[in-house]
Amino acid sequence: MRDANSPVNAEVFISWSGSESYALAVAVHDWLPTVLPEVKPWMSSKDIAKGKRWNSEIDGSLERTSFCIVCLTPGVAREPWINFEAGAVSKIVQGSYVSPLLWHVSVDSLGGLPVSMFQCTQFTKKDVCQLIETINVATGLQIPVERIRRNLDYSWDKLNQQVRDICISDDDDSHIDESETRNGDATPKEKLDSVAEQILTVIAGKDDYPMDVDEVRTEVLHTPSRTRHYLDRLVAGGYLSKDDDYESYALTENGRAYVVEHGLDLVLPF
């Protein structure tokens, strides 16, 4: 039972930069409430209402949070945006916690970088369990440890598979600029793989009518987790926009430009 006089700040800020880091952040954002039911994960692409100024919204969340998870995938640790958000949490909120979550990144590779000053979490069940227990204490939720571990046992395999499906690029410079991505204005710069192009082709064939995850999955014949992974990457890359209320996807101007410039419209069933 929680002490009625104990302060509770259940908002957890999730920081990301680039498509792979974004995919990891989405997985963690959607999973956290399954192990900590009262926690309120917050990330910019999911929790900023349309029409709001994203920078002021981020400032507000940074001021409210007591815990920040920094999603680090290869190359991301050097991104200025990641280091700004992590540093802002530690400075703005007295007694706040910051933990870089490492996926395909070693602690040694962080040497000398600002994020290296924080206690890191490797993406393993043992380390993530310790992270969740720390969040539980830091936010004042006081959920029994036994319950947390049961929730983790129940949900870990699904989360682990979703994260394992994230495609890690070997090119550290293949990131997408964070300020552009948050506004959906990223410019397509590189050739997408065949699955991503197939998804763009399918959605373009609907004449800009939004499609939900199941509709896309039915057309591209991939597993739900793989379909969702590619959709998230296309949103992060600025090729698709997402309506969170209906969990539906539509082409952005950049997505439509990619379809035309790469001749994908020539194979559409007109």
LINJO-V649945 format. One record per backbone hydrogen bond with DSSP energy under -0.5 kcal/mol. NH is the residue of the N-H (numbers start at 0). CO is the residue of the C=O. Records with the same first field share a line. If there is no record, write none. Layout:
NH=CO, CO
//
This chain:
5=2
8=138
11=9, 39
12=10, 66
13=41
14=12, 68
21=17
22=18
23=19
24=20
25=21
26=22
27=23
28=24
29=25
30=26
31=27
32=28
33=30
34=30, 31
35=31
38=35
39=9
41=11
45=42
46=42
47=43
48=46
51=48
53=51
56=52
57=53
58=54
59=55
60=56
61=57
62=58
63=59
64=60
65=10
66=10
67=96
68=12
69=67, 98
70=14, 68
71=69, 100
72=70
75=72
76=72
77=74
78=75
82=78
83=79
84=80
85=81
86=82
87=83
88=84
89=85
90=86
91=87
92=88
93=91
95=92
96=65
98=67
100=69
101=99, 120
102=71
108=105
109=106
110=107
112=109
115=112
116=113
117=114
119=117
120=99
122=101
123=121
127=123
128=124
129=125
130=126
131=127
132=128
133=129
134=130
135=131
136=132
137=133
138=134
139=136
140=135
141=135
146=143
147=143
148=144
149=145
150=146
151=147
152=148
153=149
154=150
155=151
158=154
159=155
160=156
161=157
162=158
163=159
164=160
165=162
167=165
168=166
171=169
173=170
180=176
181=177
182=178, 179
183=180
184=179
196=192
197=193
198=194
199=195
200=196
201=197
202=198
203=199
204=200
205=202
206=203
207=202
208=205
210=248
212=246
215=211
216=212
217=213
218=214
219=215
220=216
221=216
226=222
227=223
228=224
229=225
230=226
231=227
232=228
233=229
234=230
235=231
236=232
237=234
238=233
239=233
240=249
242=247
243=241
245=242
246=242
247=242
248=210
249=240
251=238
255=251
256=252
257=253
258=254
259=255
260=256
261=257
262=259
263=258
264=258
265=262
266=263
267=264
269=267
//
